[in-house]
Amino acid sequence: MIDLNNLPKHLQWQVLYFQNEGITDNYNYSLEPWQKSYINKFKENFQGFNDKVIIDCWTWSGYMAIELARLWANVIATDLTLKSLIRLYKISKGLWLSEKIIFICCSAEDLPLKNNVVDYFISNAVLEHLPKESQAIEEINRITKTNSGLMMCVPLSYKYLNPLLVLINYVHDKRIWHLRRYNELILKDKLSNWNLIKTYYTWHFLKVVTILVNMIVRIFDYDWIEKVDSKKQSNRYWASNIICFFNKK
């Protein structure tokens, strides 16, 4: 649904980066503890998914799409990277879920969907990548129904990070071309058509440090790491990411 050559150079680079660095040919499916945590947060804030239309925008690994299809939702999985969608299709087919998921290769700033057709919108690590952020938000507003739900996950503003991790996060942002960071007030302002119902803060300092240690030598249990991090989910300070849940006005 897109012409990659007509994408902004910023997004063309990201397509190349993520299809070369992030997408494997391994079709085994399992959930990481942090992914289970994100899914549980979604289910805590929204209920009743049977036959609802849910868009997982820039689905990438597709774990949200898979788990919501298992709850009998009708999922639209979009991504800029065709390779990730092909991998997700093969995984979903192996799990007998491919008929519950529609796969669309498109930009978040130009979604090929009619107005007012989506019950829930998932934007997980998307907005910070987009040159035309306001256009993407207009698309969210356009395709969602009245009283629909929105899950928005973005990196947290630098001023809340642990000072020891500011440089690491800055380098990471530049490496994968993050254009901006957010806090709760910024999101509420940009998503003025939505009511904020719940905010979570994730990837706190201890979690980041223990995962970095595990990359060298496996010491810490990942389930334990996630449990410790979840105890601080109401604390914005020294977190790295923010997850907000909204209902459309």
matplotlib code that plots the C-alpha trace (Angstrom):
import matplotlib.pyplot as plt

x = [0.0, 3.0, 5.8, 9.0, 10.8, 8.3, 8.7, 10.7, 14.4, 13.9, 11.4, 13.3, 16.3, 14.1, 12.6, 16.2, 17.3, 14.5, 14.3, 18.0, 18.5, 15.2, 13.4, 14.7, 13.8, 12.8, 9.1, 8.9, 6.5, 6.8, 6.2, 8.9, 7.8, 7.7, 5.4, 3.1, 3.0, 2.0, -0.8, -2.0, -2.1, -4.2, -6.7, -6.8, -8.0, -10.2, -12.6, -14.7, -12.6, -14.8, -15.3, -14.0, -11.8, -8.3, -5.5, -1.9, -0.1, 3.5, 3.0, 6.7, 7.1, 3.3, 2.8, -0.1, -1.8, -1.4, -2.6, -5.7, -6.5, -6.5, -9.2, -11.3, -10.7, -10.5, -7.0, -5.5, -1.7, 0.2, 3.8, 6.2, 8.4, 6.9, 9.4, 7.9, 4.4, 5.4, 7.0, 3.9, 1.6, 3.6, 3.5, -0.2, -0.9, 1.0, -1.2, -4.4, -5.0, -4.3, -8.0, -8.4, -5.6, -5.4, -1.9, -1.3, 2.1, 1.5, 2.5, 1.0, 0.5, -1.7, -3.8, -5.9, -9.0, -12.5, -13.6, -14.9, -14.2, -11.7, -12.7, -9.2, -6.0, -2.5, 0.4, 3.4, 6.8, 5.5, 4.9, 8.5, 9.7, 7.3, 8.3, 4.6, 3.4, 0.3, -0.8, -0.5, -2.6, -5.2, -5.4, -5.9, -8.8, -10.2, -10.4, -11.5, -15.1, -16.7, -15.8, -13.0, -9.8, -6.2, -3.0, -0.1, 3.5, 6.4, 9.8, 9.7, 11.1, 14.8, 14.2, 12.6, 15.5, 18.1, 21.1, 23.4, 21.2, 20.6, 23.6, 22.8, 19.3, 20.4, 22.8, 20.0, 17.6, 20.0, 20.9, 17.3, 16.2, 13.8, 12.7, 11.2, 10.2, 7.0, 5.4, 1.8, 1.1, 2.5, 0.4, -2.8, -2.2, -1.6, -4.4, -7.0, -9.9, -9.2, -9.7, -6.7, -7.8, -4.5, -0.8, 2.1, 5.8, 8.1, 11.7, 13.0, 16.7, 17.0, 15.4, 17.7, 20.8, 19.8, 19.1, 22.4, 24.1, 22.2, 23.6, 27.0, 26.3, 22.8, 22.3, 18.8, 15.5, 13.5, 10.2, 11.7, 12.9, 9.5, 7.8, 10.2, 9.7, 5.9, 6.0, 7.2, 4.8, 3.1, 6.5, 7.6, 11.1, 13.9, 11.6, 12.4, 9.0, 5.4, 2.2, -1.1, -4.6, -7.3, -11.0, -12.2, -14.3]
y = [0.0, 2.3, 3.3, 3.1, 5.4, 8.1, 7.8, 10.5, 9.6, 9.3, 6.5, 4.8, 4.5, 3.0, 0.4, -0.7, -0.7, -2.7, -5.3, -5.9, -5.7, -6.6, -9.2, -12.8, -15.9, -17.7, -18.4, -19.8, -17.7, -17.0, -14.0, -12.1, -11.0, -7.3, -8.2, -10.1, -7.0, -4.8, -7.2, -7.4, -3.6, -3.5, -6.0, -4.1, -0.9, -2.3, -5.2, -7.0, -7.9, -10.5, -9.4, -5.9, -4.2, -3.5, -1.9, -2.7, 0.1, -0.8, -4.2, -5.3, -8.6, -8.8, -10.1, -7.7, -8.8, -12.5, -12.2, -10.1, -12.5, -15.2, -13.2, -13.3, -9.8, -8.8, -7.4, -5.2, -5.4, -2.7, -2.1, -0.2, -3.3, -6.0, -8.6, -8.2, -8.7, -11.8, -13.3, -12.5, -14.1, -17.3, -17.3, -16.6, -19.3, -21.8, -20.8, -21.0, -17.3, -15.9, -15.6, -13.2, -10.8, -8.6, -7.6, -4.1, -2.7, 1.1, 4.3, 5.3, 8.8, 7.4, 4.5, 2.9, 2.5, 4.1, 6.6, 5.4, 1.7, 0.9, 0.0, 0.0, 1.6, 0.4, 2.8, 1.1, 2.8, 4.6, 8.3, 9.2, 7.9, 9.9, 13.1, 13.9, 13.3, 15.5, 13.7, 10.4, 11.7, 12.9, 9.4, 7.9, 10.4, 9.7, 5.9, 5.3, 5.2, 7.3, 5.9, 3.8, 3.0, 4.0, 2.6, 4.9, 3.9, 6.3, 7.1, 9.3, 12.9, 13.1, 15.2, 12.2, 9.7, 8.7, 11.1, 8.0, 6.9, 10.1, 9.7, 6.1, 7.0, 9.9, 7.7, 5.1, 7.8, 8.9, 5.3, 4.4, 8.0, 8.9, 12.4, 13.3, 12.2, 12.7, 13.0, 12.8, 16.5, 16.5, 13.5, 14.9, 18.1, 16.4, 13.9, 16.5, 14.4, 11.8, 11.4, 10.0, 7.1, 5.5, 6.1, 3.7, 4.2, 1.4, 0.4, 2.0, 2.3, -1.0, -2.9, -1.3, -2.1, -5.7, -6.3, -4.8, -7.1, -10.1, -9.2, -10.0, -12.8, -14.2, -13.5, -12.1, -13.9, -11.8, -12.5, -11.2, -8.1, -7.4, -7.8, -5.4, -2.9, -3.2, -2.1, 1.3, 1.7, 4.8, 6.5, 8.7, 9.4, 7.3, 5.4, 5.3, 4.8, 6.0, 4.1, 6.0, 4.6, 6.9, 6.8, 8.9, 11.8]
z = [0.0, -0.1, -2.5, -0.4, -2.8, -2.0, 1.7, 3.5, 3.8, 7.5, 7.1, 4.3, 6.5, 9.3, 7.0, 6.1, 9.7, 11.1, 8.4, 8.6, 12.4, 14.0, 11.9, 12.0, 10.0, 13.3, 13.3, 16.8, 18.9, 22.6, 24.9, 26.8, 30.4, 29.3, 26.4, 28.8, 31.0, 28.0, 27.1, 30.7, 30.8, 27.7, 29.1, 32.5, 30.7, 27.9, 28.0, 25.4, 22.4, 20.7, 17.1, 17.9, 15.3, 16.7, 14.7, 15.9, 14.1, 13.2, 14.7, 14.1, 16.1, 16.2, 19.8, 20.4, 17.2, 18.0, 21.6, 20.7, 17.8, 20.4, 22.2, 19.0, 18.0, 14.4, 14.1, 11.5, 11.7, 9.9, 9.4, 7.1, 6.8, 4.6, 5.9, 9.5, 8.1, 6.2, 9.3, 11.4, 8.8, 8.9, 12.7, 12.8, 10.3, 12.4, 15.4, 13.3, 13.7, 10.2, 9.4, 12.4, 11.2, 8.2, 7.2, 5.6, 4.6, 5.0, 6.8, 10.1, 8.5, 5.7, 6.8, 4.0, 6.1, 6.2, 8.8, 12.1, 11.7, 14.6, 18.2, 19.6, 18.3, 19.5, 18.9, 20.4, 19.9, 16.7, 17.3, 18.1, 14.7, 12.5, 10.7, 10.2, 13.8, 13.6, 10.4, 12.2, 15.1, 12.6, 11.2, 14.6, 15.1, 11.7, 11.7, 15.3, 16.5, 19.2, 22.6, 21.2, 23.1, 22.4, 23.8, 23.3, 24.2, 23.7, 25.2, 28.3, 28.3, 29.2, 32.4, 34.1, 33.2, 35.7, 34.9, 34.4, 31.5, 29.7, 27.4, 26.7, 25.8, 23.7, 21.7, 21.3, 20.1, 17.4, 16.4, 15.6, 14.6, 17.4, 16.7, 20.1, 23.6, 25.5, 28.9, 30.1, 29.6, 26.1, 25.1, 26.6, 24.6, 21.3, 21.8, 22.7, 21.3, 23.9, 27.7, 29.6, 31.8, 33.0, 32.8, 33.4, 33.6, 32.5, 32.1, 35.3, 36.1, 37.9, 35.0, 32.5, 34.6, 35.3, 31.6, 30.6, 33.1, 31.7, 28.2, 29.6, 31.9, 32.7, 36.4, 36.9, 36.1, 33.5, 35.3, 38.5, 36.6, 35.3, 38.7, 40.2, 37.4, 37.7, 41.3, 40.2, 37.3, 38.9, 39.3, 36.4, 37.8, 36.5, 34.1, 30.4, 28.7, 29.3, 28.4, 28.3, 27.8, 26.4, 25.6, 22.7, 23.7]

ax = plt.figure().add_subplot(projection="3d")
ax.plot(x, y, z, "-o")
ax.set_aspect("equal")
plt.show()
